């Protein structure tokens, strides 16, 4: 094995598996074994043919972007890890360290295995891009124009974007929140929304990449929130699947209600990125209800196979939705990444009334964060 091949394999393993190896405590010799196995795979003709075919089929000939897909190099890294990890206990035994087989194997698998639960739930929660959003952000329903659109100069920035950038809150309290107008959640209230719209750079003629970011969230506070802050907190995504006692054992209904009445809270949280970025197909965005909201309203994970849903005695009470898709354009270019992706959080209307009774309408604020960027974009390039 040449030094160059080993260096390439080490770079691959650190990028794809580094977090998982760190989380597992970097068992002695495991990283080196994984690198050696991956390097052996990367120099085979089968790997070269596979990765070349994948790139040719999944992206435009003039593109240099990494396709939004599970590619051969990721599979090579995962295969190397699983093969190397299978021999950890035997290697330890050869070095005089004997461990309980079942507990060690179970612990190693938990730390090193690819966890698909978030990705599966995200797929179950995916919906066609909804048009639900506050009236002040209706301009964002028509996504950012493609750089190849001949009308680009007149469409960018979209009318209403510049005015929204200066907003931190919407007037009217909870009445500014959007309501779902059709479908299985008709009349539910959208208490959180996050969406990113992006279009790639265009070289001929030269046009820069464009990105729009929109965030909306219900907040509970006595005064307006600081300019430049997001209307979200952060919380592990497992708040959707675990009993709230497992997320914070110190919380209870009395504490949650008292906190909502006196402290400042964002009703909606952005799911925290996990230290081990595992699970093919995990979403870029996921909104989670803040823990005091879950506890005060007496919500529990919805039983059965579902996406992101919490229920009370009446049934589903709070639902998270996801979407990712492509803009409609003239057909001259086909992207390999979602041009629009986002998530929202829907609350049953009677529970909003109940929450209003706890905190008071005067403490309801609808926070907004809108930003945009024009410039270089490494995601893709269209000729």
C-alpha positions, 0 to 999 in steps of 0.5 A, a space after each residue: 500500500 502506497 503512502 498516498 493510498 493510505 493518506 486518501 483512506 485516512 482522509 475518507 475514514 476521518 470524514 465519514 466515520 470520525 465521529 462514530 469512532 470518537 464516540 466509541 472511544 477509539 478502540 486501540 487499533 480499530 481506526 488503523 484496521 479500518 483505514 487499511 481495509 478501506 485503502 485496499 478497496 479504494 485501489 480496486 478496479 471494481 471500486 473505480 468503475 462503480 464510483 465513476 458510473 455513479 458520478 456520471 449517472 447522478 450529476 450533470 456532465 459539467 458539474 463538480 458537485 457531490 451527488 445527494 446519494 449514497 456513493 461507493 466511497 461511503 459504502 467502502 468506509 462502512 464495509 471496512 468499519 463493520 469488518 474491522 469491528 467484528 474482530 475487536 473482541 478477538 483482538 482484545 483476547 489475543 492481547 490478554 483482555 477478556 470481556 463479557 461477550 454479550 455486553 461488549 458486542 451490544 455496546 460496540 454495536 450501539 456505538 458503531 452501527 449505522 442508526 437508521 431510525 431518524 432517516 426512516 421517521 423523516 421519510 415517513 414525515 415527508 410531504 409535498 412542499 406545503 404553502 402554509 406560512 404567515 401572510 408576511 412571508 407569502 412572497 416566499 411561496 414562489 421559490 428563489 429563481 434559477 440562475 438560468 432563468 432569463 428573467 433572473 435580473 427582475 426576479 432577484 431578490 424576490 419582492 418582499 425579501 428585503 423587507 422581511 430581512 429586517 423583521 424579528 417579529 410579526 405583529 398580532 401575537 398568535 393571530 399572525 401564525 398560519 393555519 393549515 387550509 387543507 389535508 388531514 391537519 386542516 385548521 391546525 396551527 403552524 407554530 414553527 417553520 424553517 425553509 432553505 431555498 437555493 439555486 446553483 451558480 451559472 457560469 455562462 452567462 455568469 450568475 452567482 448562486 442564490 440562497 434564501 433562509 426563512 425561520 418562523 417560530 412561536 415564542 413566549 416572552 414579556 418583550 420583543 426578542 433580540 435582533 439577529 437571534 433565531 426564534 428557535 431553541 435546540 433539543 435532541 430529536 429523540 424528544 419525538 420518540 422518547 418519554 419526556 422523563 428520559 429527556 429531562 428527569 428533573 422536569 414535571 408538569 408543575 415545573 413546566 407550567 411555572 416555567 412557561 408562565 414566568 420565563 422566556 421560551 421558544 416553543 419550537 426547537 431545532 433538532 441538535 446535530 448528533 455527535 455521531 452523524 449516522 443514518 443514511 438520509 437524515 434531514 438537514 432540518 427538523 423541528 422539535 417542540 420545546 420540552 416544557 410544551 410537551 410536559 405542560 400539554 401532557 403529550 406522549 410519542 404517538 404509538 405505532 409506525 409514524 413520522 414525527 408525532 406526539 399525542 394526548 388522550 384525543 389523539 395526534 396533537 403535535 406533528 412535524 413535517 418535512 419536505 425537500 424538492 426541486 424548483 420548476 425550471 426550463 429543463 436545461 439543467 437537472 440538479 442533484 441536490 434539493 433546491 428547496 428543503 424545509 420543515 414545520 411544526 403543527 399544533 392542534 388548535 385546541 392545544 394552542 387555546 390551552 397554551 394561551 390559557 397557561 401563559 396569556 395571549 400578551 406573552 405570545 410572540 411570533 419570531 421571524 428570521 429571514 436572510 439571503 446570500 448571493 455569491 459562490 456556491 460549491 454545491 453545484 455549477 451549471 453551464 
